[in-house]
């Protein structure tokens, strides 16, 4: 586009949320600028459910593994396997996955620009001007767009500058090391491991996720001063992975809950981590980021068509109507079960229950609460209550 052109939309951030929003809008015929930092990879286990694969047309070649079970490991080292009946969890490498999403947006017509967002400027009689700085360049660049989608991560500068309350978000900090998959007869390429031990994470969990030729070994915590690098080092040592080749290391904050507001009531709406859509307890964010990007695209389109800035608020309203209860329940789970090793021990013990396993995987794969089996929910409730009251053995 010409230098003085006005885009319909500027999308800041090219992760799953931003790339999805850019793709959806460009495919619908809108002019889109996708501004993304170069070489940024988020630390992430890379798990995606079948619902994401279906809804966002993800090709098979991006799946590095198809996980058929999860091994939950308690503080005492008790391992509980949760097989996935009738489905799987796809595993992707964010380096490849995010770039594929960005390129799909470009193939749909979005203009890719490399740079870091700095600020939005506004004239009295024109649309917003997005100021960004290209890598290792002193001079800034700018573009004009009628609307802006901020998808620039948990510490979103778009959000902090434009959306009230975005600067008060709380985070879990995550760190992982991508390592070469060892050639071992004892390793299972179709199983992920989740470790619930206070020494590895006092308020979250640590993980080992298979990615085919590589593995993600990581940990997360919101506690200041807790050493995630030491946690990952210890986990690798315990798992016999200390000497395995390290491919790369990554760390970043992960939001704890959705922001109360995603738009500025004028010309900006947030999506993905910038909007806080990472599930509590599980830390899952890719599906919710891509859904948030799609809902932001819908809200932007409605605003462009109607001229009503109030349409931007529909992104959050639609998301919370569908997933607000899930986030609330997962938040309660994290609050109750992750507080101590005793409770974490009980939590892993509960995961042995067939009802827990079935309902957990059905909800995860389809991204909705399972309502058709009230007796199973009742059984789980009373088992949870027994554990909380120390009436059940662990």
TILO-635721 format. One record per residue (C-alpha): residue number from 1; chain; x negated, y negated, z negated. Coordinates in steps of 0.25 Angstrom, whole numbers, plus 5000, padded with zeros to 4 digits. Example, Ala and Ser with C-alpha at 12.3 -4.5 7.8 and 13.67 -1.06 7.14 Angstrom:
BEGIN
<pt kolse="1" pake="A" X="4951" Y="5018" Z="4969"/>
<pt kolse="2" pake="A" X="4945" Y="5004" Z="4971"/>
% end
This chain:
BEGIN
<pt kolse="1" pake="A" X="5000" Y="5000" Z="5000"/>
<pt kolse="2" pake="A" X="4995" Y="4986" Z="5002"/>
<pt kolse="3" pake="A" X="4988" Y="4979" Z="4990"/>
<pt kolse="4" pake="A" X="5000" Y="4969" Z="4988"/>
<pt kolse="5" pake="A" X="5010" Y="4980" Z="4989"/>
<pt kolse="6" pake="A" X="5020" Y="4982" Z="4977"/>
<pt kolse="7" pake="A" X="5022" Y="4997" Z="4973"/>
<pt kolse="8" pake="A" X="5035" Y="5002" Z="4968"/>
<pt kolse="9" pake="A" X="5028" Y="5009" Z="4957"/>
<pt kolse="10" pake="A" X="5014" Y="5009" Z="4951"/>
<pt kolse="11" pake="A" X="5012" Y="5022" Z="4943"/>
<pt kolse="12" pake="A" X="5000" Y="5021" Z="4933"/>
<pt kolse="13" pake="A" X="4994" Y="5034" Z="4930"/>
<pt kolse="14" pake="A" X="4993" Y="5047" Z="4939"/>
<pt kolse="15" pake="A" X="4995" Y="5058" Z="4929"/>
<pt kolse="16" pake="A" X="5008" Y="5067" Z="4930"/>
<pt kolse="17" pake="A" X="5018" Y="5056" Z="4926"/>
<pt kolse="18" pake="A" X="5012" Y="5045" Z="4935"/>
<pt kolse="19" pake="A" X="5009" Y="5054" Z="4947"/>
<pt kolse="20" pake="A" X="5023" Y="5060" Z="4946"/>
<pt kolse="21" pake="A" X="5030" Y="5046" Z="4946"/>
<pt kolse="22" pake="A" X="5021" Y="5042" Z="4957"/>
<pt kolse="23" pake="A" X="5025" Y="5054" Z="4965"/>
<pt kolse="24" pake="A" X="5040" Y="5053" Z="4963"/>
<pt kolse="25" pake="A" X="5041" Y="5038" Z="4966"/>
<pt kolse="26" pake="A" X="5032" Y="5039" Z="4979"/>
<pt kolse="27" pake="A" X="5040" Y="5051" Z="4984"/>
<pt kolse="28" pake="A" X="5052" Y="5042" Z="4983"/>
<pt kolse="29" pake="A" X="5046" Y="5032" Z="4991"/>
<pt kolse="30" pake="A" X="5041" Y="5022" Z="4981"/>
<pt kolse="31" pake="A" X="5028" Y="5015" Z="4982"/>
<pt kolse="32" pake="A" X="5019" Y="5020" Z="4971"/>
<pt kolse="33" pake="A" X="5005" Y="5017" Z="4966"/>
<pt kolse="34" pake="A" X="4999" Y="5027" Z="4957"/>
<pt kolse="35" pake="A" X="4988" Y="5022" Z="4948"/>
<pt kolse="36" pake="A" X="4979" Y="5032" Z="4941"/>
<pt kolse="37" pake="A" X="4966" Y="5033" Z="4934"/>
<pt kolse="38" pake="A" X="4955" Y="5041" Z="4941"/>
<pt kolse="39" pake="A" X="4951" Y="5054" Z="4935"/>
<pt kolse="40" pake="A" X="4960" Y="5054" Z="4922"/>
<pt kolse="41" pake="A" X="4964" Y="5068" Z="4918"/>
<pt kolse="42" pake="A" X="4973" Y="5070" Z="4906"/>
<pt kolse="43" pake="A" X="4970" Y="5081" Z="4896"/>
<pt kolse="44" pake="A" X="4981" Y="5090" Z="4897"/>
<pt kolse="45" pake="A" X="4984" Y="5105" Z="4896"/>
<pt kolse="46" pake="A" X="4991" Y="5104" Z="4910"/>
<pt kolse="47" pake="A" X="5003" Y="5112" Z="4907"/>
<pt kolse="48" pake="A" X="5015" Y="5110" Z="4916"/>
<pt kolse="49" pake="A" X="5029" Y="5118" Z="4915"/>
<pt kolse="50" pake="A" X="5036" Y="5124" Z="4926"/>
<pt kolse="51" pake="A" X="5046" Y="5112" Z="4926"/>
<pt kolse="52" pake="A" X="5035" Y="5103" Z="4929"/>
<pt kolse="53" pake="A" X="5031" Y="5111" Z="4941"/>
<pt kolse="54" pake="A" X="5045" Y="5112" Z="4946"/>
<pt kolse="55" pake="A" X="5049" Y="5097" Z="4944"/>
<pt kolse="56" pake="A" X="5036" Y="5091" Z="4950"/>
<pt kolse="57" pake="A" X="5033" Y="5101" Z="4961"/>
<pt kolse="58" pake="A" X="5019" Y="5105" Z="4955"/>
<pt kolse="59" pake="A" X="5012" Y="5115" Z="4965"/>
<pt kolse="60" pake="A" X="5006" Y="5128" Z="4960"/>
<pt kolse="61" pake="A" X="4992" Y="5125" Z="4963"/>
<pt kolse="62" pake="A" X="4991" Y="5115" Z="4952"/>
<pt kolse="63" pake="A" X="4994" Y="5125" Z="4941"/>
<pt kolse="64" pake="A" X="4981" Y="5130" Z="4936"/>
<pt kolse="65" pake="A" X="4988" Y="5141" Z="4927"/>
<pt kolse="66" pake="A" X="5002" Y="5146" Z="4924"/>
<pt kolse="67" pake="A" X="5003" Y="5148" Z="4909"/>
<pt kolse="68" pake="A" X="5011" Y="5160" Z="4905"/>
<pt kolse="69" pake="A" X="5010" Y="5159" Z="4890"/>
<pt kolse="70" pake="A" X="5005" Y="5149" Z="4879"/>
<pt kolse="71" pake="A" X="4997" Y="5154" Z="4867"/>
<pt kolse="72" pake="A" X="5000" Y="5146" Z="4854"/>
<pt kolse="73" pake="A" X="4988" Y="5147" Z="4844"/>
<pt kolse="74" pake="A" X="4991" Y="5144" Z="4829"/>
<pt kolse="75" pake="A" X="4982" Y="5138" Z="4819"/>
<pt kolse="76" pake="A" X="4979" Y="5152" Z="4814"/>
<pt kolse="77" pake="A" X="4975" Y="5157" Z="4828"/>
<pt kolse="78" pake="A" X="4989" Y="5164" Z="4830"/>
<pt kolse="79" pake="A" X="4991" Y="5165" Z="4845"/>
<pt kolse="80" pake="A" X="5006" Y="5165" Z="4850"/>
<pt kolse="81" pake="A" X="5008" Y="5167" Z="4865"/>
<pt kolse="82" pake="A" X="5020" Y="5161" Z="4871"/>
<pt kolse="83" pake="A" X="5022" Y="5167" Z="4885"/>
<pt kolse="84" pake="A" X="5030" Y="5160" Z="4895"/>
<pt kolse="85" pake="A" X="5042" Y="5168" Z="4900"/>
<pt kolse="86" pake="A" X="5046" Y="5165" Z="4914"/>
<pt kolse="87" pake="A" X="5037" Y="5153" Z="4916"/>
<pt kolse="88" pake="A" X="5023" Y="5147" Z="4915"/>
<pt kolse="89" pake="A" X="5016" Y="5134" Z="4911"/>
<pt kolse="90" pake="A" X="5008" Y="5128" Z="4923"/>
<pt kolse="91" pake="A" X="4994" Y="5122" Z="4920"/>
<pt kolse="92" pake="A" X="4988" Y="5111" Z="4928"/>
<pt kolse="93" pake="A" X="4975" Y="5104" Z="4928"/>
<pt kolse="94" pake="A" X="4978" Y="5089" Z="4926"/>
<pt kolse="95" pake="A" X="4967" Y="5085" Z="4934"/>
<pt kolse="96" pake="A" X="4972" Y="5092" Z="4946"/>
<pt kolse="97" pake="A" X="4987" Y="5091" Z="4943"/>
<pt kolse="98" pake="A" X="4987" Y="5076" Z="4941"/>
<pt kolse="99" pake="A" X="4980" Y="5073" Z="4953"/>
<pt kolse="100" pake="A" X="4989" Y="5082" Z="4961"/>
<pt kolse="101" pake="A" X="5001" Y="5074" Z="4956"/>
<pt kolse="102" pake="A" X="4994" Y="5060" Z="4959"/>
<pt kolse="103" pake="A" X="4992" Y="5065" Z="4973"/>
<pt kolse="104" pake="A" X="5006" Y="5070" Z="4975"/>
<pt kolse="105" pake="A" X="5010" Y="5056" Z="4971"/>
<pt kolse="106" pake="A" X="5001" Y="5050" Z="4982"/>
<pt kolse="107" pake="A" X="5006" Y="5060" Z="4992"/>
<pt kolse="108" pake="A" X="5020" Y="5055" Z="4989"/>
<pt kolse="109" pake="A" X="5015" Y="5040" Z="4992"/>
<pt kolse="110" pake="A" X="5010" Y="5035" Z="4979"/>
<pt kolse="111" pake="A" X="4997" Y="5026" Z="4980"/>
<pt kolse="112" pake="A" X="4986" Y="5031" Z="4971"/>
<pt kolse="113" pake="A" X="4978" Y="5021" Z="4964"/>
<pt kolse="114" pake="A" X="4966" Y="5024" Z="4954"/>
<pt kolse="115" pake="A" X="4965" Y="5015" Z="4942"/>
<pt kolse="116" pake="A" X="4968" Y="5012" Z="4928"/>
<pt kolse="117" pake="A" X="4980" Y="5004" Z="4924"/>
<pt kolse="118" pake="A" X="4977" Y="4991" Z="4917"/>
<pt kolse="119" pake="A" X="4990" Y="4982" Z="4916"/>
<pt kolse="120" pake="A" X="5002" Y="4978" Z="4923"/>
<pt kolse="121" pake="A" X="5004" Y="4963" Z="4927"/>
<pt kolse="122" pake="A" X="5017" Y="4956" Z="4931"/>
<pt kolse="123" pake="A" X="5019" Y="4944" Z="4939"/>
<pt kolse="124" pake="A" X="5032" Y="4936" Z="4937"/>
<pt kolse="125" pake="A" X="5037" Y="4939" Z="4951"/>
<pt kolse="126" pake="A" X="5031" Y="4953" Z="4955"/>
<pt kolse="127" pake="A" X="5030" Y="4968" Z="4951"/>
<pt kolse="128" pake="A" X="5020" Y="4973" Z="4941"/>
<pt kolse="129" pake="A" X="5005" Y="4973" Z="4945"/>
<pt kolse="130" pake="A" X="4998" Y="4985" Z="4940"/>
<pt kolse="131" pake="A" X="4983" Y="4982" Z="4937"/>
<pt kolse="132" pake="A" X="4974" Y="4994" Z="4937"/>
<pt kolse="133" pake="A" X="4959" Y="4996" Z="4937"/>
<pt kolse="134" pake="A" X="4952" Y="5006" Z="4946"/>
<pt kolse="135" pake="A" X="4941" Y="5015" Z="4940"/>
<pt kolse="136" pake="A" X="4928" Y="5007" Z="4938"/>
<pt kolse="137" pake="A" X="4933" Y="4995" Z="4944"/>
<pt kolse="138" pake="A" X="4933" Y="4981" Z="4937"/>
<pt kolse="139" pake="A" X="4944" Y="4975" Z="4946"/>
<pt kolse="140" pake="A" X="4958" Y="4979" Z="4944"/>
<pt kolse="141" pake="A" X="4968" Y="4983" Z="4954"/>
<pt kolse="142" pake="A" X="4983" Y="4980" Z="4954"/>
<pt kolse="143" pake="A" X="4996" Y="4984" Z="4961"/>
<pt kolse="144" pake="A" X="5010" Y="4980" Z="4960"/>
<pt kolse="145" pake="A" X="5022" Y="4989" Z="4958"/>
<pt kolse="146" pake="A" X="5036" Y="4987" Z="4954"/>
<pt kolse="147" pake="A" X="5036" Y="4997" Z="4943"/>
<pt kolse="148" pake="A" X="5025" Y="5004" Z="4935"/>
<pt kolse="149" pake="A" X="5025" Y="5019" Z="4930"/>
<pt kolse="150" pake="A" X="5015" Y="5020" Z="4918"/>
<pt kolse="151" pake="A" X="5010" Y="5034" Z="4918"/>
<pt kolse="152" pake="A" X="4996" Y="5031" Z="4913"/>
<pt kolse="153" pake="A" X="4995" Y="5041" Z="4901"/>
<pt kolse="154" pake="A" X="4997" Y="5041" Z="4886"/>
<pt kolse="155" pake="A" X="4989" Y="5028" Z="4884"/>
<pt kolse="156" pake="A" X="4997" Y="5021" Z="4895"/>
<pt kolse="157" pake="A" X="4992" Y="5007" Z="4898"/>
<pt kolse="158" pake="A" X="5005" Y="5005" Z="4906"/>
<pt kolse="159" pake="A" X="5013" Y="5009" Z="4894"/>
<pt kolse="160" pake="A" X="5005" Y="5001" Z="4884"/>
<pt kolse="161" pake="A" X="5006" Y="4988" Z="4892"/>
<pt kolse="162" pake="A" X="5020" Y="4990" Z="4897"/>
<pt kolse="163" pake="A" X="5029" Y="4998" Z="4888"/>
<pt kolse="164" pake="A" X="5033" Y="4995" Z="4874"/>
<pt kolse="165" pake="A" X="5029" Y="5006" Z="4864"/>
<pt kolse="166" pake="A" X="5019" Y="5013" Z="4873"/>
<pt kolse="167" pake="A" X="5007" Y="5008" Z="4865"/>
<pt kolse="168" pake="A" X="5012" Y="5015" Z="4853"/>
<pt kolse="169" pake="A" X="5012" Y="5029" Z="4858"/>
<pt kolse="170" pake="A" X="5006" Y="5041" Z="4850"/>
<pt kolse="171" pake="A" X="4997" Y="5052" Z="4856"/>
<pt kolse="172" pake="A" X="4991" Y="5065" Z="4855"/>
<pt kolse="173" pake="A" X="4977" Y="5065" Z="4860"/>
<pt kolse="174" pake="A" X="4973" Y="5077" Z="4869"/>
<pt kolse="175" pake="A" X="4960" Y="5082" Z="4874"/>
<pt kolse="176" pake="A" X="4956" Y="5094" Z="4882"/>
<pt kolse="177" pake="A" X="4945" Y="5101" Z="4889"/>
<pt kolse="178" pake="A" X="4947" Y="5108" Z="4902"/>
<pt kolse="179" pake="A" X="4938" Y="5120" Z="4903"/>
<pt kolse="180" pake="A" X="4935" Y="5131" Z="4913"/>
<pt kolse="181" pake="A" X="4943" Y="5143" Z="4910"/>
<pt kolse="182" pake="A" X="4934" Y="5154" Z="4905"/>
<pt kolse="183" pake="A" X="4934" Y="5168" Z="4912"/>
<pt kolse="184" pake="A" X="4939" Y="5176" Z="4901"/>
<pt kolse="185" pake="A" X="4948" Y="5189" Z="4900"/>
<pt kolse="186" pake="A" X="4954" Y="5184" Z="4887"/>
<pt kolse="187" pake="A" X="4959" Y="5170" Z="4893"/>
<pt kolse="188" pake="A" X="4973" Y="5169" Z="4898"/>
<pt kolse="189" pake="A" X="4975" Y="5160" Z="4910"/>
<pt kolse="190" pake="A" X="4990" Y="5159" Z="4908"/>
<pt kolse="191" pake="A" X="4990" Y="5156" Z="4894"/>
<pt kolse="192" pake="A" X="4988" Y="5142" Z="4887"/>
<pt kolse="193" pake="A" X="4984" Y="5141" Z="4872"/>
<pt kolse="194" pake="A" X="4990" Y="5131" Z="4862"/>
<pt kolse="195" pake="A" X="4982" Y="5130" Z="4849"/>
<pt kolse="196" pake="A" X="4989" Y="5124" Z="4836"/>
<pt kolse="197" pake="A" X="4978" Y="5122" Z="4826"/>
<pt kolse="198" pake="A" X="4976" Y="5110" Z="4818"/>
<pt kolse="199" pake="A" X="4961" Y="5110" Z="4820"/>
<pt kolse="200" pake="A" X="4964" Y="5110" Z="4835"/>
<pt kolse="201" pake="A" X="4975" Y="5099" Z="4834"/>
<pt kolse="202" pake="A" X="4981" Y="5094" Z="4821"/>
<pt kolse="203" pake="A" X="4994" Y="5090" Z="4828"/>
<pt kolse="204" pake="A" X="4995" Y="5095" Z="4842"/>
<pt kolse="205" pake="A" X="4988" Y="5108" Z="4848"/>
<pt kolse="206" pake="A" X="4976" Y="5112" Z="4856"/>
<pt kolse="207" pake="A" X="4977" Y="5120" Z="4869"/>
<pt kolse="208" pake="A" X="4970" Y="5129" Z="4880"/>
<pt kolse="209" pake="A" X="4977" Y="5128" Z="4893"/>
<pt kolse="210" pake="A" X="4973" Y="5136" Z="4906"/>
<pt kolse="211" pake="A" X="4971" Y="5129" Z="4919"/>
<pt kolse="212" pake="A" X="4966" Y="5140" Z="4928"/>
<pt kolse="213" pake="A" X="4951" Y="5138" Z="4929"/>
<pt kolse="214" pake="A" X="4951" Y="5128" Z="4917"/>
<pt kolse="215" pake="A" X="4958" Y="5127" Z="4904"/>
<pt kolse="216" pake="A" X="4962" Y="5115" Z="4895"/>
<pt kolse="217" pake="A" X="4958" Y="5116" Z="4881"/>
<pt kolse="218" pake="A" X="4963" Y="5104" Z="4873"/>
<pt kolse="219" pake="A" X="4969" Y="5098" Z="4860"/>
<pt kolse="220" pake="A" X="4978" Y="5086" Z="4856"/>
<pt kolse="221" pake="A" X="4980" Y="5078" Z="4843"/>
<pt kolse="222" pake="A" X="4986" Y="5065" Z="4839"/>
<pt kolse="223" pake="A" X="4977" Y="5065" Z="4826"/>
<pt kolse="224" pake="A" X="4966" Y="5054" Z="4827"/>
<pt kolse="225" pake="A" X="4953" Y="5059" Z="4824"/>
<pt kolse="226" pake="A" X="4956" Y="5074" Z="4828"/>
<pt kolse="227" pake="A" X="4945" Y="5079" Z="4838"/>
<pt kolse="228" pake="A" X="4952" Y="5085" Z="4850"/>
<pt kolse="229" pake="A" X="4938" Y="5088" Z="4856"/>
<pt kolse="230" pake="A" X="4934" Y="5096" Z="4844"/>
<pt kolse="231" pake="A" X="4948" Y="5103" Z="4845"/>
<pt kolse="232" pake="A" X="4946" Y="5107" Z="4859"/>
<pt kolse="233" pake="A" X="4931" Y="5111" Z="4856"/>
<pt kolse="234" pake="A" X="4936" Y="5120" Z="4845"/>
<pt kolse="235" pake="A" X="4948" Y="5126" Z="4853"/>
<pt kolse="236" pake="A" X="4938" Y="5129" Z="4864"/>
<pt kolse="237" pake="A" X="4929" Y="5136" Z="4854"/>
<pt kolse="238" pake="A" X="4940" Y="5144" Z="4848"/>
<pt kolse="239" pake="A" X="4945" Y="5149" Z="4862"/>
<pt kolse="240" pake="A" X="4931" Y="5153" Z="4867"/>
<pt kolse="241" pake="A" X="4931" Y="5141" Z="4877"/>
<pt kolse="242" pake="A" X="4919" Y="5133" Z="4871"/>
<pt kolse="243" pake="A" X="4909" Y="5136" Z="4881"/>
<pt kolse="244" pake="A" X="4919" Y="5135" Z="4893"/>
<pt kolse="245" pake="A" X="4916" Y="5124" Z="4903"/>
<pt kolse="246" pake="A" X="4923" Y="5111" Z="4901"/>
<pt kolse="247" pake="A" X="4928" Y="5105" Z="4914"/>
<pt kolse="248" pake="A" X="4933" Y="5092" Z="4908"/>
<pt kolse="249" pake="A" X="4938" Y="5085" Z="4895"/>
<pt kolse="250" pake="A" X="4950" Y="5076" Z="4894"/>
<pt kolse="251" pake="A" X="4958" Y="5068" Z="4883"/>
<pt kolse="252" pake="A" X="4970" Y="5059" Z="4882"/>
<pt kolse="253" pake="A" X="4981" Y="5055" Z="4873"/>
<pt kolse="254" pake="A" X="4995" Y="5062" Z="4874"/>
<pt kolse="255" pake="A" X="5007" Y="5054" Z="4870"/>
<pt kolse="256" pake="A" X="5016" Y="5060" Z="4858"/>
<pt kolse="257" pake="A" X="5030" Y="5056" Z="4863"/>
<pt kolse="258" pake="A" X="5037" Y="5048" Z="4873"/>
<pt kolse="259" pake="A" X="5037" Y="5033" Z="4872"/>
<pt kolse="260" pake="A" X="5050" Y="5026" Z="4868"/>
<pt kolse="261" pake="A" X="5049" Y="5018" Z="4881"/>
<pt kolse="262" pake="A" X="5043" Y="5021" Z="4894"/>
<pt kolse="263" pake="A" X="5046" Y="5008" Z="4902"/>
<pt kolse="264" pake="A" X="5044" Y="4993" Z="4900"/>
<pt kolse="265" pake="A" X="5058" Y="4989" Z="4905"/>
<pt kolse="266" pake="A" X="5052" Y="4982" Z="4917"/>
<pt kolse="267" pake="A" X="5043" Y="4989" Z="4927"/>
<pt kolse="268" pake="A" X="5035" Y="5000" Z="4919"/>
<pt kolse="269" pake="A" X="5038" Y="5015" Z="4915"/>
<pt kolse="270" pake="A" X="5029" Y="5025" Z="4909"/>
<pt kolse="271" pake="A" X="5028" Y="5040" Z="4912"/>
<pt kolse="272" pake="A" X="5020" Y="5052" Z="4907"/>
<pt kolse="273" pake="A" X="5010" Y="5051" Z="4895"/>
<pt kolse="274" pake="A" X="5012" Y="5035" Z="4896"/>
<pt kolse="275" pake="A" X="5027" Y="5038" Z="4892"/>
<pt kolse="276" pake="A" X="5023" Y="5048" Z="4881"/>
<pt kolse="277" pake="A" X="5029" Y="5060" Z="4888"/>
<pt kolse="278" pake="A" X="5021" Y="5071" Z="4882"/>
<pt kolse="279" pake="A" X="5028" Y="5082" Z="4874"/>
<pt kolse="280" pake="A" X="5025" Y="5083" Z="4859"/>
<pt kolse="281" pake="A" X="5020" Y="5096" Z="4854"/>
<pt kolse="282" pake="A" X="5016" Y="5102" Z="4867"/>
<pt kolse="283" pake="A" X="5009" Y="5090" Z="4873"/>
<pt kolse="284" pake="A" X="5015" Y="5093" Z="4887"/>
<pt kolse="285" pake="A" X="5015" Y="5081" Z="4896"/>
<pt kolse="286" pake="A" X="5014" Y="5084" Z="4911"/>
<pt kolse="287" pake="A" X="5028" Y="5088" Z="4913"/>
<pt kolse="288" pake="A" X="5034" Y="5076" Z="4905"/>
<pt kolse="289" pake="A" X="5024" Y="5066" Z="4912"/>
<pt kolse="290" pake="A" X="5028" Y="5071" Z="4926"/>
<pt kolse="291" pake="A" X="5043" Y="5070" Z="4922"/>
<pt kolse="292" pake="A" X="5040" Y="5056" Z="4916"/>
<pt kolse="293" pake="A" X="5034" Y="5052" Z="4929"/>
<pt kolse="294" pake="A" X="5046" Y="5056" Z="4937"/>
<pt kolse="295" pake="A" X="5056" Y="5049" Z="4927"/>
<pt kolse="296" pake="A" X="5047" Y="5037" Z="4928"/>
<pt kolse="297" pake="A" X="5048" Y="5037" Z="4943"/>
<pt kolse="298" pake="A" X="5063" Y="5039" Z="4943"/>
<pt kolse="299" pake="A" X="5064" Y="5027" Z="4933"/>
<pt kolse="300" pake="A" X="5055" Y="5019" Z="4942"/>
<pt kolse="301" pake="A" X="5063" Y="5022" Z="4954"/>
<pt kolse="302" pake="A" X="5076" Y="5018" Z="4947"/>
<pt kolse="303" pake="A" X="5070" Y="5005" Z="4943"/>
<pt kolse="304" pake="A" X="5065" Y="5002" Z="4957"/>
<pt kolse="305" pake="A" X="5078" Y="5005" Z="4963"/>
<pt kolse="306" pake="A" X="5087" Y="4997" Z="4953"/>
<pt kolse="307" pake="A" X="5077" Y="4987" Z="4949"/>
<pt kolse="308" pake="A" X="5081" Y="4990" Z="4934"/>
<pt kolse="309" pake="A" X="5069" Y="4991" Z="4925"/>
<pt kolse="310" pake="A" X="5078" Y="4999" Z="4915"/>
<pt kolse="311" pake="A" X="5077" Y="5011" Z="4924"/>
<pt kolse="312" pake="A" X="5063" Y="5013" Z="4920"/>
<pt kolse="313" pake="A" X="5068" Y="5017" Z="4906"/>
<pt kolse="314" pake="A" X="5075" Y="5029" Z="4912"/>
<pt kolse="315" pake="A" X="5062" Y="5037" Z="4913"/>
<pt kolse="316" pake="A" X="5061" Y="5038" Z="4898"/>
<pt kolse="317" pake="A" X="5076" Y="5040" Z="4896"/>
<pt kolse="318" pake="A" X="5076" Y="5052" Z="4906"/>
<pt kolse="319" pake="A" X="5064" Y="5058" Z="4900"/>
<pt kolse="320" pake="A" X="5068" Y="5058" Z="4886"/>
<pt kolse="321" pake="A" X="5082" Y="5062" Z="4889"/>
<pt kolse="322" pake="A" X="5077" Y="5075" Z="4895"/>
<pt kolse="323" pake="A" X="5064" Y="5078" Z="4886"/>
<pt kolse="324" pake="A" X="5066" Y="5069" Z="4874"/>
<pt kolse="325" pake="A" X="5071" Y="5081" Z="4865"/>
<pt kolse="326" pake="A" X="5060" Y="5090" Z="4870"/>
<pt kolse="327" pake="A" X="5050" Y="5079" Z="4865"/>
<pt kolse="328" pake="A" X="5057" Y="5077" Z="4852"/>
<pt kolse="329" pake="A" X="5057" Y="5092" Z="4849"/>
<pt kolse="330" pake="A" X="5042" Y="5094" Z="4853"/>
<pt kolse="331" pake="A" X="5039" Y="5082" Z="4844"/>
<pt kolse="332" pake="A" X="5045" Y="5089" Z="4832"/>
<pt kolse="333" pake="A" X="5038" Y="5101" Z="4835"/>
<pt kolse="334" pake="A" X="5024" Y="5094" Z="4836"/>
<pt kolse="335" pake="A" X="5028" Y="5087" Z="4823"/>
<pt kolse="336" pake="A" X="5032" Y="5099" Z="4815"/>
<pt kolse="337" pake="A" X="5023" Y="5110" Z="4820"/>
<pt kolse="338" pake="A" X="5009" Y="5103" Z="4823"/>
<pt kolse="339" pake="A" X="5007" Y="5097" Z="4809"/>
<pt kolse="340" pake="A" X="4999" Y="5108" Z="4803"/>
<pt kolse="341" pake="A" X="4993" Y="5121" Z="4806"/>
<pt kolse="342" pake="A" X="5004" Y="5128" Z="4797"/>
<pt kolse="343" pake="A" X="5015" Y="5123" Z="4806"/>
<pt kolse="344" pake="A" X="5007" Y="5125" Z="4819"/>
<pt kolse="345" pake="A" X="5005" Y="5140" Z="4814"/>
<pt kolse="346" pake="A" X="5020" Y="5141" Z="4813"/>
<pt kolse="347" pake="A" X="5022" Y="5134" Z="4826"/>
<pt kolse="348" pake="A" X="5014" Y="5144" Z="4833"/>
<pt kolse="349" pake="A" X="5021" Y="5156" Z="4826"/>
<pt kolse="350" pake="A" X="5034" Y="5150" Z="4831"/>
<pt kolse="351" pake="A" X="5029" Y="5151" Z="4845"/>
<pt kolse="352" pake="A" X="5030" Y="5167" Z="4844"/>
<pt kolse="353" pake="A" X="5045" Y="5166" Z="4844"/>
<pt kolse="354" pake="A" X="5051" Y="5170" Z="4857"/>
<pt kolse="355" pake="A" X="5062" Y="5159" Z="4857"/>
<pt kolse="356" pake="A" X="5051" Y="5149" Z="4854"/>
<pt kolse="357" pake="A" X="5043" Y="5154" Z="4866"/>
<pt kolse="358" pake="A" X="5054" Y="5155" Z="4876"/>
<pt kolse="359" pake="A" X="5061" Y="5141" Z="4873"/>
<pt kolse="360" pake="A" X="5047" Y="5134" Z="4872"/>
<pt kolse="361" pake="A" X="5043" Y="5139" Z="4886"/>
<pt kolse="362" pake="A" X="5057" Y="5137" Z="4892"/>
<pt kolse="363" pake="A" X="5057" Y="5122" Z="4887"/>
<pt kolse="364" pake="A" X="5043" Y="5120" Z="4892"/>
<pt kolse="365" pake="A" X="5044" Y="5126" Z="4906"/>
<pt kolse="366" pake="A" X="5058" Y="5119" Z="4908"/>
<pt kolse="367" pake="A" X="5056" Y="5106" Z="4900"/>
<pt kolse="368" pake="A" X="5069" Y="5106" Z="4893"/>
<pt kolse="369" pake="A" X="5074" Y="5112" Z="4880"/>
<pt kolse="370" pake="A" X="5080" Y="5126" Z="4880"/>
<pt kolse="371" pake="A" X="5094" Y="5124" Z="4875"/>
<pt kolse="372" pake="A" X="5101" Y="5137" Z="4880"/>
<pt kolse="373" pake="A" X="5096" Y="5146" Z="4868"/>
<pt kolse="374" pake="A" X="5101" Y="5139" Z="4855"/>
<pt kolse="375" pake="A" X="5098" Y="5152" Z="4847"/>
<pt kolse="376" pake="A" X="5083" Y="5152" Z="4851"/>
<pt kolse="377" pake="A" X="5082" Y="5137" Z="4847"/>
<pt kolse="378" pake="A" X="5089" Y="5141" Z="4833"/>
<pt kolse="379" pake="A" X="5079" Y="5152" Z="4831"/>
<pt kolse="380" pake="A" X="5067" Y="5143" Z="4834"/>
<pt kolse="381" pake="A" X="5073" Y="5133" Z="4824"/>
<pt kolse="382" pake="A" X="5074" Y="5142" Z="4813"/>
<pt kolse="383" pake="A" X="5060" Y="5148" Z="4815"/>
<pt kolse="384" pake="A" X="5054" Y="5134" Z="4816"/>
<pt kolse="385" pake="A" X="5061" Y="5131" Z="4803"/>
<pt kolse="386" pake="A" X="5056" Y="5143" Z="4796"/>
<pt kolse="387" pake="A" X="5041" Y="5140" Z="4800"/>
<pt kolse="388" pake="A" X="5043" Y="5126" Z="4795"/>
<pt kolse="389" pake="A" X="5048" Y="5131" Z="4782"/>
<pt kolse="390" pake="A" X="5036" Y="5141" Z="4781"/>
<pt kolse="391" pake="A" X="5047" Y="5152" Z="4781"/>
<pt kolse="392" pake="A" X="5040" Y="5159" Z="4793"/>
<pt kolse="393" pake="A" X="5027" Y="5166" Z="4793"/>
<pt kolse="394" pake="A" X="5016" Y="5161" Z="4803"/>
% end
